[in-house]
Amino acid sequence: MTDATMTAAIARSEKEASERSPLTRAFIYAALVAVSFVMLYPLLWMIASSFKPDDEIFTSTSLLPHAFSADAYRRGWNGLSVGFGQMFFNSLVVCILVVIGNLISCSMAAYAFTRLRFKGRGFWFALMLGTLMMPQHAVLIPQYVLFLKLGWVNTIMPLVVPKFLAIDAFFVFLMVQFFRGIPRELDEAAVMDGCGPLRIFLKVILPLSTPVLATAAVFSFIWTWDDFFAPLIYLNDIEKYTAQLGLRTFVDATAQSDWSALFAMSTLTVLPVFILFVLFQRLLIEGIATTGMKR
Amino acid sequence: MASMGDTSPDVGRFARLQDQLAGYGFLAPWLIGFFVLTLGPAVASFYLSLTDYSGLNAPHWVGAENYLRIATDDERFWTAMNVTFTFVLLSVPLKLLFALGVAVALNKGLKGLSLFRAIFYLPSLVGGSVAIAVLWRQVFSGDGLLNQALNMLFGYEGPSWISNPSTSIYTLVLLAVWQFGSSMIIFLAGLRQIPKDMYEAASLDGASPARQFFKITLPLLTPVIFFNAVIITIDAFKAFTSAFIISDGTGGPIDSTLFYTLYLYQEAFTNFRFGYASALAWVLVVIIAFFTAMSFLSARYWVHYDD
């Protein structure tokens, strides 16, 4: 190959790598826009339909209501014997307690696994990784019996207490990954200053870990908010229902005769997740990318 | 550090004891959780699976009877297996394919990457909720959004996809595939780790983009494909909420959406057959463990690790 053809080849390949042909680009764009449109349409249509009268829901695919009305929100909010306000409040309480429990217990476990030297550390760490893979069904029934015997069924205790015992191995793993990246020199300097393990944890590790703590907090909140199975099993009285259980009960109560009210309440139960998503998008995406990659 | 501890044997022993105390102190919540909520219940549930426990009576030992009944005398178990495997075998490859395809398209350095990424990720964040299952129920009903759109665009009068036993499972597959976003993000992170100069060298050698994809992108991405496949498969076996809401907890029509987890739930919490449900749970654990083990064994032959 002569110098001239070589330079030409390099130039061509660089051009290809950086911009490709305009036609390919346009095609990829068009495909992405089409896929996004199809994916988002049902969601947007659900929101739009919550402002439509019922007959319009079944006759119009439009995203703009003909006769705009927010009355469905009023009907839905008070559509059950217990208002949705109470159930949203219940969900919020559970979510906040779960976030607190996960942050405290998982960061403690991750700190022990990454920074403290004690006999059996590797053994316990391997077991912790093993529980990552284990389906919850294997322990479901004895856990239920245990909580029943403790008199905790029909309270929020079974939803909250396990989180104070670092039961979500995923978050322990996430924090282990992050703590490993904190330079050890910082701990060692603190030891020189006479700090014990507790003070190093509180004064060095935790303040440097706000990104991973925030990621764990947001994921905990969203997953607990969306959880349906545990509240379904453990909560019996409608006054104690979470928003998800309330919505499910509302499906039965309306017997699918008031779709706009149903969509209004559906929209409201998705709203907190959507707000968190908008606020913490970057954090969530990075959280997923790092746990997925670093094994 | 070691020299400090070595100055006197007493100080060393004290430091070591302190290390043990600190280690187990910080690990205490996890340890209690592990024994009381994981190991203990796991052992207990295996024991219960060999009994006729109903939650009310004292458990009576029945040996392997529950397992025998599952294997030989339980039609709904086989229905549930059939439904679950159909769901897993369809939704997992489709989800992987979508996630990979979109990630590769997004990785071309297009403008608006972060917007697209956000749009594609959103469904996997909300998709497991009751609200979306409710929405799905309407969209795929006889006069739902899909049929309205089909009618408007093609004049086609569609059936009720949800209440037709031969199509209902596919609406659930679609709901799972709709949530491809989180796998896509893991793929994007993987794609970014492939060195750019490999592509430059390849195109210098005259390799077409398709050839580059199959010779560079795909082989280097196999560890990520493997990771995603395992995670998605385990998730698919555990799917519950969507089938529960769409079928009103029945698994209908005619058990066509009777996910394994839904059957397990019914046996445990509707029929109060705790012993039998424990056996069902262990069968599920074994199936998932088998699939995971098989993927790890097969990984040797197709997953490409760094040298």
HADDOCK unambig.tbl for C-alpha pairs under 7 A between the chains (distance, minus, plus):
assign (segid A and resid 9 and name CA) (segid B and resid 204 and name CA) 6.53 0.50 0.50
assign (segid A and resid 10 and name CA) (segid B and resid 204 and name CA) 6.62 0.50 0.50
assign (segid A and resid 13 and name CA) (segid B and resid 200 and name CA) 6.76 0.50 0.50
assign (segid A and resid 13 and name CA) (segid B and resid 203 and name CA) 5.87 0.50 0.50
assign (segid A and resid 13 and name CA) (segid B and resid 204 and name CA) 6.52 0.50 0.50
assign (segid A and resid 28 and name CA) (segid B and resid 105 and name CA) 6.60 0.50 0.50
assign (segid A and resid 36 and name CA) (segid B and resid 119 and name CA) 6.60 0.50 0.50
assign (segid A and resid 36 and name CA) (segid B and resid 120 and name CA) 6.80 0.50 0.50
assign (segid A and resid 39 and name CA) (segid B and resid 178 and name CA) 6.99 0.50 0.50
assign (segid A and resid 46 and name CA) (segid B and resid 135 and name CA) 6.89 0.50 0.50
assign (segid A and resid 58 and name CA) (segid B and resid 143 and name CA) 6.10 0.50 0.50
assign (segid A and resid 58 and name CA) (segid B and resid 144 and name CA) 6.30 0.50 0.50
assign (segid A and resid 61 and name CA) (segid B and resid 145 and name CA) 6.26 0.50 0.50
assign (segid A and resid 61 and name CA) (segid B and resid 148 and name CA) 6.66 0.50 0.50
assign (segid A and resid 61 and name CA) (segid B and resid 149 and name CA) 6.58 0.50 0.50
assign (segid A and resid 105 and name CA) (segid B and resid 29 and name CA) 6.14 0.50 0.50
assign (segid A and resid 105 and name CA) (segid B and resid 30 and name CA) 6.93 0.50 0.50
assign (segid A and resid 108 and name CA) (segid B and resid 26 and name CA) 5.20 0.50 0.50
assign (segid A and resid 108 and name CA) (segid B and resid 27 and name CA) 6.48 0.50 0.50
assign (segid A and resid 109 and name CA) (segid B and resid 26 and name CA) 5.96 0.50 0.50
assign (segid A and resid 109 and name CA) (segid B and resid 27 and name CA) 4.86 0.50 0.50
assign (segid A and resid 109 and name CA) (segid B and resid 30 and name CA) 6.23 0.50 0.50
assign (segid A and resid 112 and name CA) (segid B and resid 23 and name CA) 5.36 0.50 0.50
assign (segid A and resid 112 and name CA) (segid B and resid 26 and name CA) 5.70 0.50 0.50
assign (segid A and resid 112 and name CA) (segid B and resid 27 and name CA) 5.93 0.50 0.50
assign (segid A and resid 116 and name CA) (segid B and resid 19 and name CA) 6.75 0.50 0.50
assign (segid A and resid 116 and name CA) (segid B and resid 23 and name CA) 5.45 0.50 0.50
assign (segid A and resid 117 and name CA) (segid B and resid 19 and name CA) 5.97 0.50 0.50
assign (segid A and resid 117 and name CA) (segid B and resid 23 and name CA) 6.51 0.50 0.50
assign (segid A and resid 118 and name CA) (segid B and resid 19 and name CA) 5.95 0.50 0.50
assign (segid A and resid 118 and name CA) (segid B and resid 20 and name CA) 4.75 0.50 0.50
assign (segid A and resid 118 and name CA) (segid B and resid 23 and name CA) 5.62 0.50 0.50
assign (segid A and resid 119 and name CA) (segid B and resid 20 and name CA) 6.88 0.50 0.50
assign (segid A and resid 135 and name CA) (segid B and resid 285 and name CA) 6.55 0.50 0.50
assign (segid A and resid 137 and name CA) (segid B and resid 281 and name CA) 5.55 0.50 0.50
assign (segid A and resid 138 and name CA) (segid B and resid 42 and name CA) 5.82 0.50 0.50
assign (segid A and resid 138 and name CA) (segid B and resid 45 and name CA) 6.71 0.50 0.50
assign (segid A and resid 138 and name CA) (segid B and resid 281 and name CA) 5.41 0.50 0.50
assign (segid A and resid 138 and name CA) (segid B and resid 282 and name CA) 6.01 0.50 0.50
assign (segid A and resid 138 and name CA) (segid B and resid 285 and name CA) 6.61 0.50 0.50
assign (segid A and resid 139 and name CA) (segid B and resid 38 and name CA) 6.31 0.50 0.50
assign (segid A and resid 139 and name CA) (segid B and resid 41 and name CA) 4.94 0.50 0.50
assign (segid A and resid 139 and name CA) (segid B and resid 42 and name CA) 4.98 0.50 0.50
assign (segid A and resid 139 and name CA) (segid B and resid 45 and name CA) 6.33 0.50 0.50
assign (segid A and resid 141 and name CA) (segid B and resid 45 and name CA) 6.70 0.50 0.50
assign (segid A and resid 141 and name CA) (segid B and resid 274 and name CA) 6.73 0.50 0.50
assign (segid A and resid 141 and name CA) (segid B and resid 278 and name CA) 6.77 0.50 0.50
assign (segid A and resid 142 and name CA) (segid B and resid 41 and name CA) 5.02 0.50 0.50
assign (segid A and resid 142 and name CA) (segid B and resid 44 and name CA) 6.21 0.50 0.50
assign (segid A and resid 142 and name CA) (segid B and resid 45 and name CA) 5.84 0.50 0.50
assign (segid A and resid 143 and name CA) (segid B and resid 37 and name CA) 6.53 0.50 0.50
assign (segid A and resid 143 and name CA) (segid B and resid 41 and name CA) 6.08 0.50 0.50
assign (segid A and resid 162 and name CA) (segid B and resid 33 and name CA) 6.81 0.50 0.50
assign (segid A and resid 164 and name CA) (segid B and resid 29 and name CA) 6.95 0.50 0.50
assign (segid A and resid 165 and name CA) (segid B and resid 29 and name CA) 4.56 0.50 0.50
assign (segid A and resid 165 and name CA) (segid B and resid 30 and name CA) 5.08 0.50 0.50
assign (segid A and resid 165 and name CA) (segid B and resid 32 and name CA) 6.64 0.50 0.50
assign (segid A and resid 165 and name CA) (segid B and resid 33 and name CA) 4.74 0.50 0.50
assign (segid A and resid 166 and name CA) (segid B and resid 29 and name CA) 6.43 0.50 0.50
assign (segid A and resid 166 and name CA) (segid B and resid 30 and name CA) 4.96 0.50 0.50
assign (segid A and resid 166 and name CA) (segid B and resid 33 and name CA) 6.59 0.50 0.50
assign (segid A and resid 167 and name CA) (segid B and resid 30 and name CA) 6.93 0.50 0.50
assign (segid A and resid 167 and name CA) (segid B and resid 33 and name CA) 6.12 0.50 0.50
assign (segid A and resid 197 and name CA) (segid B and resid 22 and name CA) 6.71 0.50 0.50
assign (segid A and resid 226 and name CA) (segid B and resid 128 and name CA) 6.83 0.50 0.50
assign (segid A and resid 226 and name CA) (segid B and resid 129 and name CA) 5.04 0.50 0.50
assign (segid A and resid 228 and name CA) (segid B and resid 241 and name CA) 6.63 0.50 0.50
assign (segid A and resid 244 and name CA) (segid B and resid 130 and name CA) 5.94 0.50 0.50
assign (segid A and resid 248 and name CA) (segid B and resid 130 and name CA) 6.76 0.50 0.50
assign (segid A and resid 266 and name CA) (segid B and resid 131 and name CA) 4.53 0.50 0.50
assign (segid A and resid 269 and name CA) (segid B and resid 131 and name CA) 6.89 0.50 0.50
assign (segid A and resid 270 and name CA) (segid B and resid 126 and name CA) 6.88 0.50 0.50
assign (segid A and resid 270 and name CA) (segid B and resid 131 and name CA) 6.87 0.50 0.50
assign (segid A and resid 285 and name CA) (segid B and resid 185 and name CA) 6.86 0.50 0.50
assign (segid A and resid 288 and name CA) (segid B and resid 182 and name CA) 6.98 0.50 0.50
assign (segid A and resid 288 and name CA) (segid B and resid 186 and name CA) 6.66 0.50 0.50
assign (segid A and resid 289 and name CA) (segid B and resid 185 and name CA) 6.10 0.50 0.50
assign (segid A and resid 289 and name CA) (segid B and resid 186 and name CA) 4.87 0.50 0.50
assign (segid A and resid 289 and name CA) (segid B and resid 189 and name CA) 5.77 0.50 0.50
assign (segid A and resid 292 and name CA) (segid B and resid 186 and name CA) 5.68 0.50 0.50
assign (segid A and resid 293 and name CA) (segid B and resid 186 and name CA) 6.98 0.50 0.50
assign (segid A and resid 293 and name CA) (segid B and resid 190 and name CA) 6.94 0.50 0.50
